[in-house]
């Protein structure tokens, strides 16, 4: 994909790219320079362990987008290998 940088330094990331890695409007991203490239990735969502009836449960500190059926299938296939 080719794009341009506007006068404010902004670059449009195509919707299909944003959707594939879970970026949404107003979402936080991490931008780093790596080996002469610009790498943009979603910032990890904070999480903590809480006790739920004596069982530790991981709870996200923010909104977590729902997984698609394809994402679940991909994870299951990767685990089974």
C-alpha positions as CSV (number, residue, x, y, z in Angstrom):
1,X,0.0,0.0,0.0
2,X,1.2,3.5,-0.8
3,X,0.1,6.6,1.1
4,X,1.4,10.1,1.9
5,X,2.2,12.0,5.0
6,X,0.2,15.2,5.4
7,X,1.6,18.6,6.7
8,X,0.7,17.6,10.3
9,X,2.7,14.4,9.9
10,X,-0.4,12.1,9.8
11,X,-0.6,8.9,7.8
12,X,-3.9,7.1,7.1
13,X,-3.9,3.4,8.2
14,X,-6.4,1.5,6.0
15,X,-9.4,0.2,7.8
16,X,-8.6,-3.4,6.8
17,X,-5.2,-3.1,8.5
18,X,-6.7,-1.5,11.6
19,X,-9.4,-4.2,11.9
20,X,-6.8,-7.0,11.5
21,X,-4.9,-5.9,14.5
22,X,-7.7,-4.5,16.6
23,X,-7.1,-0.8,16.3
24,X,-10.1,1.4,16.9
25,X,-10.9,5.1,16.7
26,X,-9.2,6.8,19.6
27,X,-7.2,3.7,20.5
28,X,-3.8,4.1,22.0
29,X,-0.8,2.9,19.9
30,X,2.9,2.6,20.4
31,X,5.1,4.1,17.7
32,X,8.8,3.2,17.5
33,X,11.6,3.5,15.1
34,X,13.3,0.1,14.4
35,X,16.0,-0.6,11.9
36,X,15.0,2.4,9.7
37,X,11.3,1.5,9.9
38,X,8.3,3.0,11.7
39,X,6.5,0.4,13.7
40,X,3.0,1.1,14.9
41,X,1.3,-1.4,17.3
42,X,-1.6,-1.4,19.7
43,X,-0.7,-0.5,23.3
44,X,-1.3,-3.5,25.5
45,X,-4.3,-3.3,27.8
46,X,-3.4,-3.3,31.5
47,X,-4.5,-6.3,33.4
48,X,-4.5,-7.5,37.0
49,X,-5.3,-10.6,39.0
50,X,-8.3,-10.5,41.3
51,X,-9.7,-13.2,43.6
52,X,-13.1,-14.4,42.6
53,X,-14.4,-16.9,45.2
54,X,-10.9,-18.0,45.9
55,X,-9.9,-18.4,42.3
56,X,-7.5,-15.9,40.7
57,X,-9.0,-14.3,37.6
58,X,-7.3,-12.0,35.1
59,X,-9.3,-8.8,34.6
60,X,-8.5,-6.2,31.9
61,X,-8.3,-2.5,33.0
62,X,-9.9,-1.3,29.8
63,X,-12.3,-2.4,27.0
64,X,-11.2,-5.5,25.2
65,X,-12.6,-6.0,21.7
66,X,-14.5,-9.3,21.3
67,X,-12.7,-12.1,19.5
68,X,-14.0,-13.2,16.1
69,X,-14.6,-16.9,15.4
70,X,-11.6,-16.8,13.0
71,X,-9.3,-15.5,15.8
72,X,-10.5,-18.2,18.2
73,X,-10.0,-20.9,15.5
74,X,-6.5,-19.6,14.7
75,X,-5.5,-19.7,18.4
76,X,-6.8,-23.2,18.9
77,X,-5.0,-24.5,15.8
78,X,-1.8,-22.9,17.0
79,X,-2.1,-24.5,20.5
80,X,-2.8,-27.9,19.0
81,X,0.4,-27.9,16.9
